[in-house]
Amino acid sequence: MSIRLFRIDERLLHGQVVVGWGERLGLDYYVVVDDDLAASDWEQELYMGGLPDGASAYFLTEEEAARRFRTLEERAGRGALLTRTTAAMRRLAEAGVLEGRAVHVGCLGAAPGRHRVLDYVYLNPEEAADLRALASLVGTLEARDLPSAPAVGLDRMVGESGA
């Protein structure tokens, strides 16, 4: 298993992921699953500019990620799979590629209709429902901003979301 981190984070590739998680886990590639970003070369270049030397990134649609998942898993090195939304990660799990995996919820920021559940996680009812569904399809689901931070379980996240 070469993908070591499965993370939902609106910011996708950023310092907390690349430095905080990437250095701790020895990551050298990132699979960014986002349909819009997969179609935008210039945005991909912006994200890749923040990667350390020697690291690479793949920008895939949800469909491509589900179809190519086994190949990505067999790739040499250690990787991370990132989605911007709870719904995207849920759909990957529904496609059967995340069974037994640990999925982390990172930053989901404040927005209309969202309720604060942690300093870095705000959820609306649909996102809370996505997380409930996702939890039944993966090994573990927890919120954690950095590897050294305590994990927060689904009950606390969903229970406080108002959903």
Residue pairs with C-beta under 8 A, 6 or more apart in sequence:
1 73
2 72
2 73
2 74
2 75
2 76
2 77
2 78
2 79
3 31
3 72
3 73
3 78
3 79
3 80
3 81
4 25
4 27
4 78
4 79
4 80
5 21
5 25
5 27
5 79
5 80
5 81
5 104
6 80
6 81
6 89
6 98
6 101
6 102
6 103
6 104
6 138
7 17
7 21
7 80
7 81
7 82
7 83
7 103
7 104
7 105
7 106
8 82
8 83
8 84
8 85
8 86
8 88
8 89
8 103
8 104
8 105
8 106
8 108
9 16
9 17
9 82
9 83
9 84
9 105
9 106
9 107
9 108
10 84
10 85
10 106
10 107
10 108
10 109
11 17
11 106
11 107
12 32
12 34
12 37
12 47
12 82
12 84
13 30
13 32
13 47
13 48
13 50
13 51
13 57
13 82
14 50
15 50
16 106
16 107
16 145
16 146
17 30
17 80
17 82
17 106
18 27
18 30
18 50
18 51
18 52
18 55
20 145
20 146
20 147
21 27
21 80
21 146
21 147
22 30
22 52
22 55
22 80
24 147
25 78
25 80
25 147
26 78
27 55
27 77
27 78
27 79
27 80
28 54
28 55
28 56
28 77
28 78
28 79
29 55
29 56
29 57
29 58
29 75
29 77
29 78
29 79
29 80
30 51
30 55
30 56
30 57
30 58
30 79
30 80
30 81
30 82
31 57
31 58
31 60
31 65
31 72
31 79
31 80
31 81
31 82
32 38
32 47
32 57
32 58
32 59
32 60
32 82
33 60
33 61
33 62
33 65
33 81
33 82
33 83
33 88
33 92
34 59
34 61
34 83
34 84
34 88
35 61
35 62
37 43
37 44
37 47
37 59
37 84
38 59
38 60
38 61
38 64
39 61
44 57
44 59
47 57
47 59
48 57
51 57
58 72
60 68
62 88
62 91
62 92
65 72
65 81
65 92
65 97
66 91
66 92
66 95
66 97
69 92
69 95
69 97
70 97
72 79
72 81
81 92
83 89
83 92
85 127
85 130
86 105
86 108
86 123
86 126
86 127
86 130
86 131
86 134
87 126
87 127
87 130
89 98
89 103
89 130
89 134
90 130
90 131
90 133
90 134
90 137
92 98
93 99
93 103
93 133
93 134
93 137
93 138
94 133
94 137
98 137
98 138
99 137
99 138
99 139
100 138
100 139
101 138
101 139
102 138
102 139
102 140
102 141
102 142
103 134
103 138
103 140
103 141
103 142
104 142
104 143
104 144
105 121
105 131
105 141
105 142
105 143
105 144
105 157
106 120
106 143
106 144
106 145
107 120
107 121
107 145
108 114
108 120
108 121
108 122
108 123
108 127
109 120
109 122
110 116
110 122
111 122
111 124
113 124
114 122
114 123
114 124
114 127
115 122
115 123
115 124
115 160
115 161
115 162
116 122
116 160
117 123
117 143
117 156
117 157
117 158
117 160
117 161
118 143
118 152
118 157
119 145
120 143
120 145
121 143
121 152
121 157
123 131
123 157
123 158
123 161
123 163
124 161
124 163
125 161
125 162
125 163
126 163
127 161
127 163
128 157
128 158
128 161
128 162
128 163
129 163
131 141
131 154
131 157
131 158
132 154
132 158
134 141
135 141
135 154
141 153
141 154
142 151
142 152
142 153
142 154
143 151
143 152
143 157
144 150
144 151
144 152
